[in-house]
Amino acid sequence: MSVLLVLIPLALLIGVIWLGAFIWSVKSDQYDDLDGAARRILLDDEEK
């Protein structure tokens, strides 16, 4: 039972850290251009 006294706050702390990282990534426009990287792979940039 004493393990729960450690695991519950630890789980809450990890959840808060994850939520903070997610909010930071959204605010810093990490998800701004989701299709750009997928299309860039198809382009051939080499000069022949």
DSSP file (Angstrom, degrees, kcal/mol; ACC not computed):
  #  RESIDUE AA STRUCTURE BP1 BP2  ACC     N-H-->O    O-->H-N    N-H-->O    O-->H-N    TCO  KAPPA ALPHA  PHI   PSI    X-CA   Y-CA   Z-CA
    1    1 A M    >>        0   0    0      0, 0.0     3,-0.7     0, 0.0     4,-0.6   0.000 360.0 360.0 360.0 -31.6    0.0    0.0    0.0
    2    2 A S  T 34  +     0   0    0      1,-0.2     4,-0.5     2,-0.2     3,-0.4   0.734 360.0  67.6 -71.3 -19.6    2.9    2.4    0.7
    3    3 A V  T >> S+     0   0    0      1,-0.2     4,-2.7     2,-0.2     3,-1.2   0.859  92.8  59.7 -65.6 -33.9    4.0    1.9   -2.9
    4    4 A L  H <> S+     0   0    0     -3,-0.7     4,-2.0     1,-0.3    -1,-0.2   0.809  94.6  63.4 -64.3 -29.0    0.9    3.7   -4.1
    5    5 A L  H 3< S+     0   0    0     -4,-0.6    -1,-0.3    -3,-0.4    -2,-0.2   0.733 113.7  34.4 -67.5 -21.0    2.0    6.8   -2.1
    6    6 A V  H <> S+     0   0    0     -3,-1.2     4,-1.7    -4,-0.5    -2,-0.2   0.823 118.0  49.9 -96.1 -43.0    5.0    7.0   -4.4
    7    7 A L  H  X S+     0   0    0     -4,-2.7     4,-2.6     2,-0.2     5,-0.2   0.862 105.7  54.1 -71.3 -37.5    3.5    5.8   -7.7
    8    8 A I  H  X S+     0   0    0     -4,-2.0     4,-2.2     2,-0.2    -1,-0.2   0.950 112.7  41.7 -66.3 -49.2    0.5    8.0   -7.8
    9    9 A P  H  > S+     0   0    0      0, 0.0     4,-2.4     0, 0.0    -1,-0.2   0.877 115.0  53.1 -64.1 -34.1    2.4   11.3   -7.3
   10   10 A L  H  X S+     0   0    0     -4,-1.7     4,-2.4     2,-0.2    -2,-0.2   0.917 109.4  47.9 -64.9 -42.6    5.0   10.1   -9.8
   11   11 A A  H  X S+     0   0    0     -4,-2.6     4,-2.2     2,-0.2    -1,-0.2   0.896 112.5  49.4 -64.3 -40.2    2.4    9.3  -12.4
   12   12 A L  H  X S+     0   0    0     -4,-2.2     4,-2.2     2,-0.2    -2,-0.2   0.897 110.6  50.4 -65.7 -39.6    0.8   12.7  -11.9
   13   13 A L  H  X S+     0   0    0     -4,-2.4     4,-2.4     2,-0.2    -2,-0.2   0.915 110.6  48.5 -64.3 -43.7    4.2   14.4  -12.2
   14   14 A I  H  X S+     0   0    0     -4,-2.4     4,-2.5     1,-0.2    -1,-0.2   0.895 111.4  51.2 -63.9 -39.5    5.0   12.5  -15.4
   15   15 A G  H  X S+     0   0    0     -4,-2.2     4,-2.4     2,-0.2    -2,-0.2   0.894 110.3  48.2 -64.2 -40.4    1.6   13.5  -16.8
   16   16 A V  H  X S+     0   0    0     -4,-2.2     4,-2.4     2,-0.2    -2,-0.2   0.894 111.8  49.9 -67.4 -39.8    2.1   17.2  -16.0
   17   17 A I  H  X S+     0   0    0     -4,-2.4     4,-2.3     2,-0.2    -2,-0.2   0.921 112.1  48.0 -64.1 -43.4    5.6   17.1  -17.6
   18   18 A W  H  X S+     0   0    0     -4,-2.5     4,-2.4     2,-0.2    -2,-0.2   0.921 111.9  49.6 -62.6 -43.9    4.1   15.5  -20.7
   19   19 A L  H  X S+     0   0    0     -4,-2.4     4,-2.5     1,-0.2    -1,-0.2   0.901 110.9  49.9 -63.3 -40.7    1.3   18.0  -20.9
   20   20 A G  H  X S+     0   0    0     -4,-2.4     4,-2.3     2,-0.2    -1,-0.2   0.905 111.2  48.7 -63.3 -42.0    3.8   20.9  -20.5
   21   21 A A  H  X S+     0   0    0     -4,-2.3     4,-2.2     2,-0.2    -2,-0.2   0.888 112.1  49.3 -65.5 -38.8    6.0   19.5  -23.3
   22   22 A F  H  X S+     0   0    0     -4,-2.4     4,-2.0     2,-0.2    -2,-0.2   0.923 111.7  47.5 -66.7 -44.6    2.9   19.1  -25.6
   23   23 A I  H  X S+     0   0    0     -4,-2.5     4,-2.3     1,-0.2    -2,-0.2   0.902 112.0  51.2 -63.9 -40.3    1.7   22.6  -24.9
   24   24 A W  H  X S+     0   0    0     -4,-2.3     4,-1.7     1,-0.2    -1,-0.2   0.910 109.5  50.1 -62.1 -42.1    5.2   24.0  -25.6
   25   25 A S  H  <>S+     0   0    0     -4,-2.2     5,-2.4     1,-0.2     6,-0.4   0.867 111.4  48.2 -67.7 -35.0    5.4   22.1  -28.9
   26   26 A V  H ><5S+     0   0    0     -4,-2.0     3,-1.3     1,-0.2    -1,-0.2   0.911 112.3  48.6 -69.2 -41.7    2.1   23.4  -30.0
   27   27 A K  H 3<5S+     0   0    0     -4,-2.3    -2,-0.2     1,-0.3    -1,-0.2   0.774 108.0  54.6 -70.6 -25.4    2.9   27.0  -29.1
   28   28 A S  T 3<5S-     0   0    0     -4,-1.7    -1,-0.3    -5,-0.2    -2,-0.2   0.182 116.2-113.4 -95.1  18.9    6.3   26.8  -30.9
   29   29 A D  T X 5 +     0   0    0     -3,-1.3     3,-1.0     1,-0.1     4,-0.3   0.823  65.4 147.5  59.2  39.5    4.6   25.7  -34.1
   30   30 A Q  T 3 <S+     0   0    0     -5,-2.4     3,-0.2     1,-0.2    -4,-0.2   0.761  76.4  44.5 -71.8 -24.6    6.1   22.2  -34.2
   31   31 A Y  T 3  S+     0   0    0     -6,-0.4     3,-0.4    -5,-0.2    -1,-0.2   0.020  82.3 108.8-106.7  25.8    2.9   20.9  -35.9
   32   32 A D  S <  S+     0   0    0     -3,-1.0     2,-0.5     1,-0.3    -1,-0.2   0.911  84.9  26.2 -72.1 -44.1    2.6   23.8  -38.4
   33   33 A D     >  +     0   0    0     -4,-0.3     4,-0.5    -3,-0.2    -1,-0.3  -0.788  63.2 159.8-126.0  86.8    3.5   21.9  -41.6
   34   34 A L  T  4 S+     0   0    0     -2,-0.5     4,-0.5    -3,-0.4    -1,-0.1   0.787  77.7  46.1 -79.5 -27.7    2.7   18.2  -41.4
   35   35 A D  T  > S+     0   0    0      1,-0.2     4,-1.9     2,-0.1     5,-0.2   0.655  93.6  78.5 -89.6 -15.8    2.6   17.5  -45.1
   36   36 A G  H  > S+     0   0    0      1,-0.2     4,-2.2     2,-0.2    -1,-0.2   0.910  93.8  46.3 -62.1 -45.9    5.8   19.4  -46.0
   37   37 A A  H  X S+     0   0    0     -4,-0.5     4,-1.1     1,-0.2    -1,-0.2   0.872 111.7  52.5 -66.4 -36.6    8.3   16.7  -44.9
   38   38 A A  H  4 S+     0   0    0     -4,-0.5     4,-0.4     1,-0.2    -1,-0.2   0.862 113.8  42.8 -68.5 -34.4    6.3   14.0  -46.6
   39   39 A R  H >X S+     0   0    0     -4,-1.9     3,-0.8     1,-0.2     4,-0.7   0.819 105.3  62.9 -80.6 -30.7    6.3   15.9  -49.9
   40   40 A R  H >< S+     0   0    0     -4,-2.2     3,-0.6     1,-0.2    -1,-0.2   0.811  95.2  61.5 -64.2 -29.1    9.9   16.9  -49.7
   41   41 A I  T 3< S+     0   0    0     -4,-1.1    -1,-0.2     1,-0.2    -2,-0.2   0.831 102.0  52.4 -64.9 -31.0   11.0   13.3  -49.8
   42   42 A L  T <4 S+     0   0    0     -3,-0.8     2,-0.3    -4,-0.4    -1,-0.2   0.662  90.7  93.1 -81.2 -16.5    9.4   13.0  -53.3
   43   43 A L    <<  -     0   0    0     -4,-0.7     2,-0.7    -3,-0.6    -3,-0.0  -0.570  69.0-141.6 -82.4 140.5   11.2   15.9  -54.8
   44   44 A D        +     0   0    0     -2,-0.3    -2,-0.1     1,-0.1    -3,-0.1  -0.887  21.5 176.3-102.7 109.6   14.5   15.4  -56.6
   45   45 A D        +     0   0    0     -2,-0.7     2,-0.2     2,-0.1    -1,-0.1   0.496  42.4 111.2 -92.1  -4.3   16.9   18.2  -55.8
   46   46 A E        -     0   0    0      1,-0.1     2,-0.4     2,-0.0    -2,-0.1  -0.505  63.8-134.1 -76.0 136.7   19.9   16.9  -57.6
   47   47 A E              0   0    0     -2,-0.2    -2,-0.1     1,-0.1    -1,-0.1  -0.747 360.0 360.0 -85.9 133.7   21.0   18.7  -60.8
   48   48 A K              0   0    0     -2,-0.4    -1,-0.1     0, 0.0    -2,-0.0   0.427 360.0 360.0-104.0 360.0   21.8   16.4  -63.7
